[in-house]
Amino acid sequence: MLADDALVLGHRLSEWCGFAPSPEEDLALANLALDQLGLARALFAAAGLDEDRYAYFRDAREFRNCLLVEQPNGDFAHSIVRQLLYSAWALPFWTAAAGAADPALTAVAGKAEKEAAYHLRHAREWLVRLGDGTAESHARAQAALEQLWPFAAELLDPPADPALPDPAPLRAAWEATVSATLARATLARPAACWPRAGGREGRHSEAFGKMLAEMQSLARAHPGAVW
Amino acid sequence: MSDDRLARARAAAASVEDPELPGLTIAELGLLRRVEERDGAIAVTLTPSYTGCPAMAVIGWEITAAIERAGLGPVTVRTELAPAWGTAAISEAGRAKLRAMGIVPPGERACPRCGSARVETLAEFGATACKALWRCLECREPFEAFKTL
């Protein structure tokens, strides 16, 4: 579940490479993508799983990532909102997981926490810039927020697992970060809505199949290829 | 004999340079955790700077090559994550080399060319995962700074 979140978000971020609004942002998003892929690899390794088999030879139904991380990049505001909603949860999650009982998870969490901190800072600063920017950037950020908001609940309410941190304080931390950021960004909190979920059970959105087809095409065309 | 092998293997491993920061060794960057002798092999333990650092595989190959070249193999290389690496692990010698290369060491804030403290961040994400792009407001030169982690 955690590895799939990291892998899928990392792949989505990597799709920006070469297309970001500025060279600096291209580097930033590629850097974030690299961190997420590194995190996925570390989590697969910690669980004793073969990373290539898990990344390239599973079908959509076998992935357990939440729907939020697989949402298409859309415009830049979409990707930033997606990143903020995810990172506002990831930072307190990895901070809490750093004190977990499982030493393998603790080791990964110690590194992930440091990286999640600057991922959140990046998303927060951009969302404030977009929301509190021009009429156009504000409208786009608000539209992205409305569209992605229903996907947050699945991230915040994971299947019960005694090995993972208690989700209640994480929800509170997420709420505090997101509320404060929306206020600074002059964005309106979307109305309560029916949550969109299913990724944790392998029921994914249509766009996810297309993403996997591209992500897996090389490995499936040339199994075992190395470079 | 064995102590000598271990000492020479340690020196060989410590001299490997980071491919993204040529001139700086993995020992100076604090990426080299341990060099031991285990079951007849030299066992090297590394820690990554960033989880997704693409240079880790290359560093592993270069350590293996350096130790084998010295005729001290076989070699095994493994990575460990805990305790997590931080920029505090960079040695004083490493920081001096960064400065000499025109890269501001973590935690410092002065232009490497004119020494002015009037600098600004241009981009928090630089050419590699570990660096950011800054600019001096005095001499106007852009420069790289090692991120504090």
Contacts between the chains, C-beta under 8 A, distances in Angstrom:
chain1	res1	chain2	res2	distance
A	10	B	52	8.0
A	24	B	122	7.1
A	24	B	123	3.8
A	24	B	125	6.9
A	24	B	133	7.2
A	27	B	123	6.8
A	27	B	125	4.7
A	27	B	126	6.8
A	27	B	127	7.1
A	28	B	123	7.1
A	28	B	124	6.8
A	28	B	125	3.8
A	31	B	125	4.5
A	31	B	129	5.5
A	33	B	52	7.9
A	34	B	50	7.4
A	34	B	52	3.7
A	34	B	53	7.9
A	34	B	54	6.9
A	34	B	129	6.3
A	35	B	50	6.3
A	35	B	51	6.0
A	35	B	52	4.9
A	35	B	129	7.4
A	36	B	52	7.3
A	37	B	52	5.2
A	38	B	48	7.4
A	38	B	50	6.5
A	38	B	51	3.2
A	38	B	52	2.6
A	38	B	53	6.9
A	39	B	51	5.2
A	39	B	52	7.2
A	41	B	51	7.5
A	41	B	52	7.6
A	42	B	51	5.4
A	42	B	81	6.4
A	103	B	82	7.4
A	106	B	82	6.6
A	107	B	80	7.2
A	107	B	81	4.1
A	107	B	82	3.6
A	107	B	84	7.9
A	108	B	51	7.8
A	108	B	81	5.9
A	110	B	81	6.6
A	110	B	82	5.5
A	110	B	83	6.6
A	110	B	84	3.7
A	111	B	48	7.6
A	111	B	50	7.8
A	111	B	51	5.1
A	111	B	81	5.4
A	111	B	84	4.6
A	111	B	85	7.5
A	112	B	51	6.9
A	113	B	84	7.8
A	114	B	84	6.3
A	114	B	86	7.4
A	114	B	149	5.5
A	115	B	50	6.8
A	115	B	51	6.5
A	118	B	124	7.2
A	118	B	147	8.0
A	121	B	124	7.8
A	122	B	124	6.8
A	122	B	125	7.7
